[in-house]
Amino acid sequence: MRRIWAAAAAVALCTAGAGATRAQAETARGGPAPIAWGTCTDSTLKSHRAECGYVTVPMDWAKPGGTKIQIAVSRIRATAPAAKRQGVILVNPGGPGGSGRGMATVGQSVPKKAGAAYDWIGFDPRGVGASKPKISCDSKYNTDLRPPYVPATPKIEDEWHTRTRAYAAACAKNGGDLLRHMRTEDTVRDIDSIRQALGVEKISFYGFSYGTYLAQVYATMNPTRVHRMILDGVVNPTRVWYRANLDQDLAFEKAIRVYFKWLARHDSVYHLGRTADAVEKTYYRQLTALTAKPAGGRIGPAELTDVFLQAGYYIFGWDEIARAFSALVNKKDPAPVRRLWDENRATGDGTDNNYAVYLAVECTDAAWPAEWKTWSEENWRIHKKAPFETWGNAWYNAPCRHWPAPAGTPVRVDGAKAPPILLISETLDAATPFAGALEVRRRFPRSALLEGVGGTTHAGSLYGNACVDNTIADYLTAGVLPGRAKGDRSDKQCKPIAKPAPLATARSAERAALQDLIVGR
């Protein structure tokens, strides 16, 4: 989801001294009141001594005097000396639909103590998490065994049409009036209200994944309000959103092949195949078996695909997914896969909030094809090249065909007037393909693009890759960016986040024995 300021002392004075005056002036003009900060109830934020509060904004920005909603915000104050402070930095984890109030803690992961110069501001976007109201449509949507993703028969296709149409109908019934005001521009205006409520003239912004699109639109609409921006996992603003999902399908195929190759390299541990092709055949053979008979009555092909999808996003869980799949294949034990599936889906009232908001934003930012024929033809065409995720992605987004709120027209992103910003992407990032980072680099002529060469991790900054994280620290400290390279390419290259080592390949005999127990060898 993620400018050089000449005088840090002046920044500190603006933030601390003139902030209240600006906030009072903007409040007098109908802007938001200053935030009434209080104690956070979230245990993690509380342990970091964060403060929490709300910013009141219009539900409908075209009717600022109408119904109001509340945006939940958090703050962890700067600890650097006053002369070195750099103002505020907002953080968004992506989604759309990701809760960001806990992201105020991100600053503590920036090396060289560079984060200490900022007040770190987390926020739950409208409709999300602790913001009020919180959107929920049908909390039980993903609680039951689902049909296979690939609509190999008319019956499977009809089942998915019924499900996705019903979810959209549930949103029409339960989503409330806010569903009509969930476009990216609405959240961007909320972000500027947070700026006003904080009493500052400029903000910095750290956006991950979809958060990079929020940043692009904010910088387009408010270029003079931007201090610094870090965009990690860069969204292509020309592909919003139907085309972006088709792009993802092709990119996930490449990423999962990298994972299959890694599994093959460690066949002595996992016993899933000695080549990437062999592992791939094992995977699809298992999907076929689960279509005929779901494992344990709960894990079918859709559930297994979703577990493996995590490996396409991040390398961090590669070993755990491999061990679980090995247990399913080699021991006929579905329990580890079922545990991973259960961990990746929340249950209980309101737990579809992330998904409901995802759809509320993506279905209304731009129009989706109304005719199923268009979806069917394009997804079958891409499925032939990229069978791993194509139909799973299609059904995930299919409620947009029936969405109960009208779609608008995306903002044309233009960073010509924006200050220098830092873009970050790994080459084979599947969720936000690298072509998007190049497109944004073209649109923001003062930006610099850092590439994790050959990596598949999505939005993985501040995970200990020194080449990446030190670049972030230097930029946050002094606005220093890598030099802009000639041509349509990245400006700085780093090694990607290192692939994990399977437990059984570690030198420790105890860990090897544990792995033997897990895989039953």
MOCOR-V246059 format. One record per residue. N is the residue number from 1. RES is the residue in one small letter. OMEGA is omega in whole degrees, 0 to 359 (NA if undefined). Layout:
N & RES & OMEGA
N & RES & OMEGA
This chain:
1 & m & NA
2 & r & NA
3 & r & 178
4 & i & 177
5 & w & 193
6 & a & 187
7 & a & 179
8 & a & 179
9 & a & 179
10 & a & 177
11 & v & 181
12 & a & 180
13 & l & 180
14 & c & 184
15 & t & 187
16 & a & 189
17 & g & 186
18 & a & 186
19 & g & 183
20 & a & 179
21 & t & 179
22 & r & 180
23 & a & 179
24 & q & 180
25 & a & 181
26 & e & 175
27 & t & 179
28 & a & 179
29 & r & 179
30 & g & 177
31 & g & 183
32 & p & 175
33 & a & 174
34 & p & 184
35 & i & 174
36 & a & 185
37 & w & 177
38 & g & 181
39 & t & 177
40 & c & 175
41 & t & 177
42 & d & 187
43 & s & 180
44 & t & 178
45 & l & 180
46 & k & 181
47 & s & 178
48 & h & 179
49 & r & 177
50 & a & 173
51 & e & 181
52 & c & 179
53 & g & 182
54 & y & 170
55 & v & 180
56 & t & 183
57 & v & 175
58 & p & 171
59 & m & 180
60 & d & 183
61 & w & 175
62 & a & 179
63 & k & 186
64 & p & 178
65 & g & 184
66 & g & 183
67 & t & 180
68 & k & 173
69 & i & 183
70 & q & 178
71 & i & 180
72 & a & 182
73 & v & 176
74 & s & 181
75 & r & 167
76 & i & 188
77 & r & 174
78 & a & 178
79 & t & 179
80 & a & 174
81 & p & 186
82 & a & 183
83 & a & 182
84 & k & 184
85 & r & 189
86 & q & 180
87 & g & 185
88 & v & 175
89 & i & 178
90 & l & 182
91 & v & 175
92 & n & 185
93 & p & 179
94 & g & 185
95 & g & 355
96 & p & 178
97 & g & 180
98 & g & 175
99 & s & 185
100 & g & 183
101 & r & 180
102 & g & 183
103 & m & 176
104 & a & 180
105 & t & 185
106 & v & 184
107 & g & 181
108 & q & 178
109 & s & 180
110 & v & 181
111 & p & 178
112 & k & 181
113 & k & 183
114 & a & 179
115 & g & 184
116 & a & 182
117 & a & 186
118 & y & 160
119 & d & 182
120 & w & 186
121 & i & 171
122 & g & 177
123 & f & 171
124 & d & 180
125 & p & 181
126 & r & 179
127 & g & 189
128 & v & 166
129 & g & 183
130 & a & 176
131 & s & 187
132 & k & 358
133 & p & 177
134 & k & 184
135 & i & 173
136 & s & 183
137 & c & 182
138 & d & 185
139 & s & 183
140 & k & 187
141 & y & 183
142 & n & 183
143 & t & 183
144 & d & 173
145 & l & 185
146 & r & 176
147 & p & 172
148 & p & 180
149 & y & 184
150 & v & 183
151 & p & 184
152 & a & 178
153 & t & 176
154 & p & 180
155 & k & 179
156 & i & 180
157 & e & 180
158 & d & 179
159 & e & 180
160 & w & 176
161 & h & 180
162 & t & 181
163 & r & 186
164 & t & 176
165 & r & 180
166 & a & 180
167 & y & 177
168 & a & 178
169 & a & 177
170 & a & 177
171 & c & 177
172 & a & 182
173 & k & 191
174 & n & 187
175 & g & 178
176 & g & 183
177 & d & 183
178 & l & 181
179 & l & 182
180 & r & 184
181 & h & 185
182 & m & 180
183 & r & 181
184 & t & 180
185 & e & 177
186 & d & 179
187 & t & 177
188 & v & 177
189 & r & 174
190 & d & 179
191 & i & 179
192 & d & 173
193 & s & 175
194 & i & 177
195 & r & 181
196 & q & 181
197 & a & 176
198 & l & 177
199 & g & 181
200 & v & 180
201 & e & 181
202 & k & 173
203 & i & 163
204 & s & 186
205 & f & 176
206 & y & 184
207 & g & 175
208 & f & 173
209 & s & 178
210 & y & 176
211 & g & 176
212 & t & 177
213 & y & 173
214 & l & 181
215 & a & 180
216 & q & 182
217 & v & 178
218 & y & 181
219 & a & 176
220 & t & 184
221 & m & 186
222 & n & 186
223 & p & 182
224 & t & 180
225 & r & 185
226 & v & 171
227 & h & 177
228 & r & 178
229 & m & 173
230 & i & 182
231 & l & 184
232 & d & 186
233 & g & 199
234 & v & 178
235 & v & 175
236 & n & 185
237 & p & 179
238 & t & 187
239 & r & 185
240 & v & 340
241 & w & 182
242 & y & 181
243 & r & 179
244 & a & 180
245 & n & 175
246 & l & 176
247 & d & 179
248 & q & 183
249 & d & 180
250 & l & 182
251 & a & 178
252 & f & 177
253 & e & 179
254 & k & 183
255 & a & 182
256 & i & 174
257 & r & 175
258 & v & 178
259 & y & 177
260 & f & 179
261 & k & 178
262 & w & 177
263 & l & 180
264 & a & 180
265 & r & 181
266 & h & 181
267 & d & 179
268 & s & 179
269 & v & 191
270 & y & 177
271 & h & 181
272 & l & 180
273 & g & 185
274 & r & 176
275 & t & 178
276 & a & 178
277 & d & 180
278 & a & 178
279 & v & 179
280 & e & 179
281 & k & 177
282 & t & 181
283 & y & 183
284 & y & 174
285 & r & 179
286 & q & 176
287 & l & 179
288 & t & 180
289 & a & 181
290 & l & 174
291 & t & 179
292 & a & 183
293 & k & 178
294 & p & 182
295 & a & 180
296 & g & 181
297 & g & 186
298 & r & 183
299 & i & 175
300 & g & 182
301 & p & 179
302 & a & 181
303 & e & 178
304 & l & 177
305 & t & 181
306 & d & 176
307 & v & 180
308 & f & 180
309 & l & 179
310 & q & 177
311 & a & 175
312 & g & 178
313 & y & 190
314 & y & 177
315 & i & 190
316 & f & 182
317 & g & 185
318 & w & 184
319 & d & 182
320 & e & 177
321 & i & 180
322 & a & 180
323 & r & 180
324 & a & 180
325 & f & 178
326 & s & 178
327 & a & 179
328 & l & 185
329 & v & 190
330 & n & 181
331 & k & 184
332 & k & 181
333 & d & 183
334 & p & 188
335 & a & 180
336 & p & 177
337 & v & 179
338 & r & 179
339 & r & 178
340 & l & 178
341 & w & 180
342 & d & 180
343 & e & 184
344 & n & 176
345 & r & 179
346 & a & 177
347 & t & 181
348 & g & 184
349 & d & 175
350 & g & 186
351 & t & 172
352 & d & 184
353 & n & 181
354 & n & 182
355 & y & 181
356 & a & 180
357 & v & 175
358 & y & 181
359 & l & 182
360 & a & 179
361 & v & 187
362 & e & 180
363 & c & 185
364 & t & 176
365 & d & 181
366 & a & 182
367 & a & 174
368 & w & 178
369 & p & 181
370 & a & 184
371 & e & 178
372 & w & 179
373 & k & 179
374 & t & 178
375 & w & 186
376 & s & 183
377 & e & 183
378 & e & 181
379 & n & 175
380 & w & 178
381 & r & 180
382 & i & 178
383 & h & 180
384 & k & 179
385 & k & 189
386 & a & 185
387 & p & 188
388 & f & 191
389 & e & 190
390 & t & 185
391 & w & 173
392 & g & 178
393 & n & 180
394 & a & 182
395 & w & 177
396 & y & 183
397 & n & 187
398 & a & 176
399 & p & 178
400 & c & 178
401 & r & 186
402 & h & 191
403 & w & 187
404 & p & 177
405 & a & 183
406 & p & 177
407 & a & 178
408 & g & 179
409 & t & 182
410 & p & 172
411 & v & 174
412 & r & 184
413 & v & 181
414 & d & 182
415 & g & 184
416 & a & 182
417 & k & 182
418 & a & 176
419 & p & 180
420 & p & 179
421 & i & 181
422 & l & 177
423 & l & 181
424 & i & 177
425 & s & 168
426 & e & 191
427 & t & 185
428 & l & 172
429 & d & 185
430 & a & 183
431 & a & 176
432 & t & 186
433 & p & 188
434 & f & 178
435 & a & 178
436 & g & 178
437 & a & 178
438 & l & 179
439 & e & 181
440 & v & 176
441 & r & 178
442 & r & 184
443 & r & 177
444 & f & 190
445 & p & 178
446 & r & 180
447 & s & 172
448 & a & 183
449 & l & 175
450 & l & 184
451 & e & 169
452 & g & 194
453 & v & 175
454 & g & 184
455 & g & 180
456 & t & 185
457 & t & 180
458 & h & 174
459 & a & 188
460 & g & 178
461 & s & 181
462 & l & 173
463 & y & 173
464 & g & 175
465 & n & 189
466 & a & 181
467 & c & 180
468 & v & 189
469 & d & 177
470 & n & 175
471 & t & 177
472 & i & 181
473 & a & 180
474 & d & 180
475 & y & 180
476 & l & 182
477 & t & 189
478 & a & 181
479 & g & 183
480 & v & 177
481 & l & 171
482 & p & 178
483 & g & 182
484 & r & 180
485 & a & 175
486 & k & 176
487 & g & 184
488 & d & 188
489 & r & 176
490 & s & 183
491 & d & 176
492 & k & 182
493 & q & 176
494 & c & 169
495 & k & 179
496 & p & 173
497 & i & 187
498 & a & 177
499 & k & 182
500 & p & 172
501 & a & 176
502 & p & 181
503 & l & 185
504 & a & 178
505 & t & 176
506 & a & 183
507 & r & 184
508 & s & 179
509 & a & 180
510 & e & 180
511 & r & 177
512 & a & 180
513 & a & 178
514 & l & 179
515 & q & 178
516 & d & 179
517 & l & 183
518 & i & 184
519 & v & 175
520 & g & 180
521 & r & NA
